[in-house]
């Protein structure tokens, strides 16, 4: 007896109507490109949409997936013979993983209508793996659909991108994120607006922030650094080392925390009232900081955080990037 599995449906994916409408149109018309590229932030439903698409393509009863036939049940359990999901092994997707898929692509379909490969975090394809994949993208068999899922399409080779139909997935609205957090009842209600903003429209980030107390503890440390910037120089190296030991997705959340503080200081600096800030529980401390930082300093600091985010995404040493970032923010007189 197959165990219970979570059923995934197009209707459960919030805020992605433009991309989903295009997919559903392709299903109705039965006109498919050989490959799709699902691009957009992490945690907004890209992978879930890919699985729903595979499910609909192989459903025995409905064009959009019935959730009850044997094919849909197998898809929900990730045991359908036509579904293959490839993810990075350690830090990359290797050529052997693509070779294994290519061997399998030559076998006949015994159940359902389409084989679907979902290549998750496709930006982590090695050059050799991308070249190997390119060969099948150039002439995909009619029974195969390849879906590349990525949050950073610019890291993919242009030759791969050009052979895919691109569907853009958008960050969820703050209202949708707040609704999900309230429904799940996993965090203090007064923190929900802040967490929804920190998540940048990503459900997975919002849940991660809510469920990991150590992430919210870093918020206190960030604020303390901004307040005592001339007397806590040793803390720069401690916080940089601590953050660099986290996954890039967690570092991104921490950088967002820093950005929100800088943004809140800026809002008060230009004369906005306290309702305009996100860190409302820290409004008194932020109000004092507006006297410490000039608008030029804040603009440069915000730019430095965004620059650091990009460098870390491109796998530059995160500890070095973070150390330089903090020094430029806290000691602007030494910045080049």
Secondary structure as UniProt FT lines:
FT   HELIX           10..12
FT   TURN            14..15
FT   HELIX           17..29
FT   STRAND          35..39
FT   TURN            42..43
FT   HELIX           46..58
FT   TURN            63..64
FT   HELIX           70..76
FT   TURN            77..78
FT   TURN            81..82
FT   STRAND          83..86
FT   TURN            90..91
FT   STRAND          92..93
FT   HELIX           95..105
FT   STRAND          115..120
FT   HELIX           122..124
FT   HELIX           127..138
FT   TURN            142..143
FT   STRAND          144..150
FT   HELIX           153..155
FT   HELIX           158..161
FT   TURN            162..163
FT   STRAND          165..168
FT   HELIX           174..184
FT   HELIX           189..191
FT   HELIX           192..198
FT   TURN            199..201
FT   HELIX           203..211
FT   HELIX           213..227
FT   TURN            229..231
FT   HELIX           233..244
FT   HELIX           248..269
FT   TURN            270..271
FT   HELIX           274..276
FT   HELIX           280..282
FT   HELIX           283..289
FT   TURN            290..292
FT   HELIX           295..313
FT   TURN            314..315
FT   HELIX           318..330
FT   HELIX           332..334
//
